[in-house]
Amino acid sequence: MLFSLKTAYRFIKHHKLQNLVIMLAVIIGVGVQFFILTMSSVLKNIIVDNFLLYTSNVRTSLVERKLNTSEEDKLILQIMEFEEVDVVFYENFLNGNIRIAGENTQLHPFYLYVAEEFETTYAYREMFGIGIEETLVKGRLNDPTKMEIMLDDEYAKQIGADVGDRLIFYGNFLGESREFILTGTYDTGRFHYKNNFTYLPRTTVVNQSYGTYFIVMSLHDPETSTAVVEKIKLLLKGRETVNDWQESLGRIIELQRAQRAVIGTIEVLISITIFIVVLNMLNYSIQKKYREIGILKAMGLNNKSMQWVFTLQTSIVASFATVFGLFFGRLAVYYYGKWMIHPETQKPRFIYQIHLLDYVALMALMMFVAVLASFFSFRKTNKMAIIDLIKY
């Protein structure tokens, strides 16, 4: 073993150019693979995080509430006892129009979502990102106990509303208008097909609790949504439907699977390219070592021992190259993350997470490619006579 290791080290030392080419091929290949693998994970996180950002994880269909009784509140109180549930409340919406008070009489379509909570106070603000410091763009947060309102910043610009304006909402089912003061605008950073809505507690907008409501909730761990859905279905006994974010995200999950397949194909193609480069360089290197191989065989080393020498040589070169490749790949991801910042907030556009398994998987893949190339490149010398090797 020690002799084989010393021989492998001598081959590395005396054939620097060939080993340098192998190292460069592995470094570039591993660096590119690591960058692509990380960006694939980033893209997945961006899609899922954006979908889960400031939204409910589980939602029921419309639940009829005829009277404000403890019996009707029993369902939501039972859901609150689930250990997976973080926040749960009744939600409804008032379809109507909004306009800026004064000379401007133009009406704009608007949805006023109503939240009715139990035991928690204004938890809907955290869930939907409306009325929290993190999303505030302009003005100040509204006081939910007063006739104050906040609007999506883009929507406010669209209708020409500014902080301090009086906004009049005409709800189709209110029977009368409601006047609010616009205290601020927000940007949750989440894509909405329509942004003409906001949330307020039920007590601010309407007095009665009866009507049709959704039950919405956020979970401590969104991945537990499927189990929570099954629990709620048992409570509802088939009266209403229940769906979760994973069901709504079905098409996107399919796209992610397609993306992973594409990324996997790219990884394989890069590995094949590295294999071909290493194989060709080893073939060239072994041809230059025929005389040395013949002498070593004449000294008593068999084909298996010689194969072990070249496997060690390739493994040593590939291991160092893989470490450098991972380092440069990690560096590329870091600086790419620094470069991809929001022009206004100067905050990173994405947050990446690198797992130890990513390093281990790429290291193992490169070792396999290197050893395989070493095996194929040395096969030719197995059938050559010692005298022919020495004369070559």
C-alpha positions in Angstrom: 0.0 0.0 0.0 2.8 2.4 1.0 4.8 1.6 -2.1 1.7 2.1 -4.3 1.1 5.5 -2.7 4.7 6.6 -3.2 4.6 5.5 -6.8 1.3 7.4 -7.4 2.9 10.5 -5.8 5.9 10.2 -8.0 3.7 9.9 -11.1 1.9 13.0 -10.1 5.1 14.9 -9.4 6.8 14.0 -12.7 3.8 14.5 -15.0 2.6 17.9 -13.8 1.1 19.1 -17.1 -1.3 16.1 -17.6 -2.4 16.2 -14.0 -2.9 20.0 -14.2 -5.3 19.5 -17.2 -7.2 16.9 -15.3 -7.5 19.2 -12.3 -8.7 22.1 -14.4 -11.4 19.9 -16.0 -12.6 18.7 -12.7 -12.5 22.1 -11.1 -14.5 23.7 -13.9 -16.9 20.8 -14.0 -17.5 20.7 -10.3 -17.8 24.4 -10.0 -20.4 24.6 -12.7 -22.3 21.6 -11.3 -22.3 23.1 -7.8 -23.6 26.5 -9.1 -26.4 24.9 -11.2 -27.4 22.7 -8.2 -27.6 25.6 -5.9 -29.5 27.8 -8.3 -31.9 25.0 -8.8 -32.5 24.9 -5.1 -32.8 28.7 -5.0 -35.4 28.7 -7.8 -37.5 26.0 -6.0 -37.3 28.1 -2.7 -38.3 31.3 -4.5 -41.4 29.6 -6.1 -42.5 27.9 -2.9 -41.6 30.7 -0.5 -43.4 33.2 -2.7 -46.4 31.0 -2.8 -46.4 30.6 1.0 -45.4 34.2 1.8 -48.2 36.1 3.6 -51.0 33.6 2.8 -53.0 30.8 4.4 -51.7 27.2 4.3 -55.2 25.6 4.6 -58.6 26.9 3.7 -62.1 25.5 3.8 -64.9 26.3 1.4 -67.7 28.6 2.6 -69.1 27.8 6.0 -72.6 29.0 6.8 -73.0 30.9 10.0 -76.6 31.7 10.7 -76.2 33.0 14.3 -73.4 34.1 16.5 -73.6 31.1 18.8 -71.1 29.0 20.7 -72.2 26.0 18.8 -71.2 27.6 15.5 -67.9 28.5 17.0 -67.2 25.0 18.1 -65.7 24.0 14.8 -63.0 26.7 14.8 -62.3 26.1 18.5 -61.7 22.5 17.7 -59.3 23.4 14.9 -57.4 25.8 17.3 -56.6 22.7 19.4 -54.6 21.1 16.6 -50.9 21.3 17.5 -50.0 22.0 13.9 -52.1 25.1 13.7 -50.6 28.5 14.4 -53.4 30.9 13.5 -57.0 30.2 12.5 -59.9 32.6 11.9 -63.1 33.1 9.9 -62.6 35.1 6.7 -65.1 36.7 4.4 -65.0 39.4 1.7 -67.1 42.3 0.7 -67.2 42.9 -3.1 -67.6 46.6 -4.0 -66.0 49.7 -5.2 -63.8 52.4 -3.7 -63.2 56.0 -4.5 -61.2 59.0 -3.2 -63.4 61.5 -1.4 -63.6 65.0 -2.9 -63.9 66.0 -6.5 -62.7 62.6 -7.8 -65.8 60.5 -8.2 -64.3 57.7 -10.2 -65.1 54.3 -8.7 -62.5 51.5 -8.6 -63.3 47.8 -8.0 -62.2 46.7 -4.6 -62.5 43.8 -2.2 -62.6 44.3 1.5 -61.6 41.1 3.3 -63.1 40.7 6.8 -61.3 38.7 9.5 -62.9 37.4 12.6 -60.5 35.9 15.1 -60.7 33.9 18.3 -58.3 34.3 21.2 -55.8 36.1 19.0 -55.8 39.8 18.2 -55.1 40.9 14.7 -53.1 37.8 13.9 -54.4 38.2 10.3 -51.9 41.1 9.9 -48.9 38.8 10.3 -50.5 36.1 8.1 -51.2 38.4 5.2 -48.5 41.0 5.8 -50.9 43.9 5.9 -50.3 46.3 8.7 -46.8 45.2 9.8 -43.5 47.1 9.7 -41.8 44.7 7.4 -44.0 45.5 4.4 -44.7 49.2 5.1 -43.7 51.4 2.1 -45.2 54.7 2.9 -47.0 56.4 5.8 -47.8 54.5 9.0 -49.6 51.4 10.1 -53.3 51.6 10.5 -55.1 51.2 13.8 -57.6 48.3 13.3 -59.9 49.7 16.0 -60.5 52.9 14.0 -61.7 53.6 10.5 -58.3 53.5 9.0 -57.1 51.5 6.1 -53.9 50.5 4.2 -53.6 49.7 0.5 -51.2 47.8 -1.7 -48.6 50.4 -2.8 -49.0 49.6 -6.5 -52.8 49.8 -6.3 -52.7 53.1 -4.4 -50.6 54.6 -7.2 -52.9 53.1 -9.8 -56.0 54.9 -8.4 -54.1 58.0 -7.4 -54.6 57.6 -3.7 -52.0 59.1 -1.2 -51.5 58.9 2.5 -54.1 61.0 4.3 -56.8 60.7 1.7 -60.3 59.8 2.7 -61.5 56.6 0.9 -65.1 55.7 0.6 -66.0 52.0 0.1 -69.3 50.9 -1.3 -70.0 47.3 -0.5 -72.6 45.4 -2.4 -73.9 43.8 0.8 -73.4 46.6 3.3 -76.4 48.7 2.5 -74.4 51.8 3.1 -70.9 53.1 2.5 -67.9 53.1 4.8 -65.3 55.9 5.0 -61.7 55.3 5.8 -58.5 57.3 6.2 -55.6 55.9 4.2 -52.7 55.8 6.7 -50.1 53.9 4.6 -49.2 51.6 1.8 -47.6 48.2 1.8 -45.7 45.8 -0.4 -45.7 42.2 0.7 -43.3 41.1 -2.0 -45.7 38.4 -3.0 -47.1 38.2 -6.5 -50.9 38.8 -6.7 -52.8 38.6 -9.9 -55.1 41.3 -8.4 -54.0 43.7 -5.7 -57.2 45.6 -5.2 -57.9 44.3 -1.7 -57.0 44.7 1.9 -57.9 43.1 5.3 -59.7 44.6 8.3 -61.3 43.0 11.4 -65.0 42.3 11.2 -65.9 44.7 14.1 -64.5 47.6 12.0 -66.6 47.0 9.0 -69.8 45.0 9.9 -71.5 44.3 13.2 -73.1 40.9 12.5 -71.2 37.6 12.6 -73.7 35.5 10.5 -73.2 34.9 6.9 -70.9 32.7 4.8 -67.2 32.5 5.8 -64.1 30.7 4.9 -62.0 29.2 7.6 -58.3 30.0 6.9 -55.2 29.1 8.9 -51.5 29.1 8.9 -49.4 26.3 10.3 -46.2 26.1 12.3 -44.9 23.8 9.5 -46.6 24.2 6.1 -45.4 20.7 5.2 -48.0 19.3 7.7 -50.9 20.8 5.7 -52.0 17.4 4.2 -52.5 15.9 7.7 -54.4 19.0 8.9 -56.7 18.8 5.9 -57.6 15.2 6.8 -58.3 16.1 10.4 -60.6 19.0 9.3 -62.5 16.8 6.9 -63.4 14.5 9.8 -64.8 17.5 11.7 -66.7 18.8 8.7 -68.1 15.3 7.9 -68.2 16.0 4.2 -70.3 19.2 4.5 -67.6 21.5 3.0 -64.4 21.0 1.1 -60.9 21.7 2.4 -57.8 22.4 0.4 -54.2 23.3 1.2 -51.3 25.1 -0.4 -49.8 21.8 -1.8 -53.0 21.1 -3.7 -53.1 24.7 -5.1 -49.4 24.4 -6.0 -49.9 21.2 -8.0 -49.0 22.7 -11.4 -45.9 24.4 -9.9 -44.8 21.2 -8.2 -45.0 19.5 -11.6 -42.9 22.2 -13.1 -40.4 21.7 -10.3 -40.2 18.0 -11.1 -39.5 18.9 -14.7 -36.9 21.3 -13.6 -35.2 18.7 -11.4 -35.1 16.3 -14.4 -33.5 19.0 -16.6 -30.9 19.8 -13.9 -30.2 16.1 -13.4 -29.6 15.7 -17.1 -27.2 18.7 -17.2 -25.3 17.2 -14.2 -25.0 13.9 -16.0 -23.8 15.5 -19.2 -21.2 17.5 -17.4 -20.0 14.3 -15.6 -19.7 12.5 -18.9 -17.7 15.4 -20.3 -15.3 15.3 -17.3 -15.1 11.5 -17.7 -14.0 11.9 -21.4 -11.4 14.6 -20.6 -10.0 12.6 -17.7 -10.0 9.4 -19.7 -8.1 11.0 -22.6 -5.6 12.7 -20.4 -5.0 9.4 -18.5 -4.6 7.5 -21.8 -2.0 10.0 -22.9 -0.3 10.0 -19.5 -0.2 6.2 -19.4 1.4 6.0 -22.9 4.2 8.3 -21.6 4.7 5.9 -18.6 4.9 2.6 -20.6 8.6 2.2 -19.8 8.1 2.9 -16.1 5.1 0.5 -16.0 7.2 -2.2 -17.7 10.0 -1.8 -15.1 7.5 -1.9 -12.2 6.0 -5.1 -13.7 9.5 -6.6 -14.1 10.0 -5.8 -10.4 7.1 -8.0 -9.5 4.0 -5.7 -9.6 1.0 -7.4 -11.2 -1.8 -5.7 -13.2 -3.9 -5.4 -10.1 -1.2 -3.5 -8.2 -0.5 -1.3 -11.2 -4.2 -0.5 -11.5 -4.2 0.4 -7.8 -1.3 2.8 -8.4 -3.2 4.7 -11.1 -6.4 4.7 -9.2 -4.6 6.3 -6.3 -3.0 8.9 -8.6 -6.3 9.8 -10.2 -8.1 9.9 -6.9 -5.6 12.2 -5.3 -5.7 14.6 -8.2 -9.5 14.5 -8.5 -10.0 14.9 -4.7 -7.9 18.1 -4.6 -9.6 19.4 -7.8 -13.0 18.6 -6.4 -12.3 20.6 -3.2 -11.1 23.6 -5.3 -14.1 23.2 -7.6 -16.5 23.2 -4.7 -14.7 26.2 -3.2 -14.9 28.2 -6.5 -18.5 27.1 -7.0 -19.4 28.3 -3.5 -17.6 31.5 -4.2 -19.5 32.0 -7.5 -22.9 31.5 -5.7 -21.9 33.9 -3.0 -20.9 36.8 -5.3 -23.9 36.1 -7.6 -26.2 36.4 -4.5 -24.4 39.7 -3.7 -24.9 41.0 -7.2 -28.6 40.0 -7.4 -30.0 42.7 -5.1 -33.2 44.7 -5.2 -32.3 48.2 -6.7 -34.5 50.1 -4.2 -34.1 48.1 -0.9 -30.6 46.9 -1.7 -31.6 43.6 -0.2 -30.8 40.2 -1.8 -33.4 39.0 -4.2 -33.0 35.4 -3.0 -31.6 33.5 0.0 -29.8 30.3 -0.7 -29.1 27.3 1.5 -26.4 24.9 0.9 -26.6 21.5 2.5 -23.7 19.2 3.4 -25.3 16.6 1.2 -24.6 18.7 -1.8 -20.9 18.7 -1.1 -20.8 15.0 -0.3 -22.8 14.1 -3.4 -20.6 16.0 -5.8 -17.5 14.7 -4.2 -18.7 11.1 -4.5 -19.7 11.7 -8.1 -16.3 13.0 -9.1 -14.5 10.2 -7.3 -16.6 7.7 -9.2 -15.9 9.4 -12.5 -12.2 9.6 -11.8 -11.9 5.9 -10.7 -13.9 4.8 -13.7 -11.7 6.7 -16.1 -8.6 5.3 -14.4 -10.0 1.7 -14.8 -10.8 2.1 -18.5 -7.5 3.9 -19.3 -5.3 1.2 -17.8 -7.0 -1.8 -19.4 -4.8 -1.6 -22.6 -1.6 -2.2 -20.7 -2.9 -5.4 -19.1 -2.4 -7.4 -22.3 1.0 -5.9 -23.2 4.1 -7.9 -22.5 6.7 -6.4 -20.2 9.4 -6.3 -22.9 7.0 -4.4 -25.2 6.3 -1.9 -22.4 10.0 -1.3 -21.7 10.8 -0.9 -25.5 7.9 1.5 -26.2 
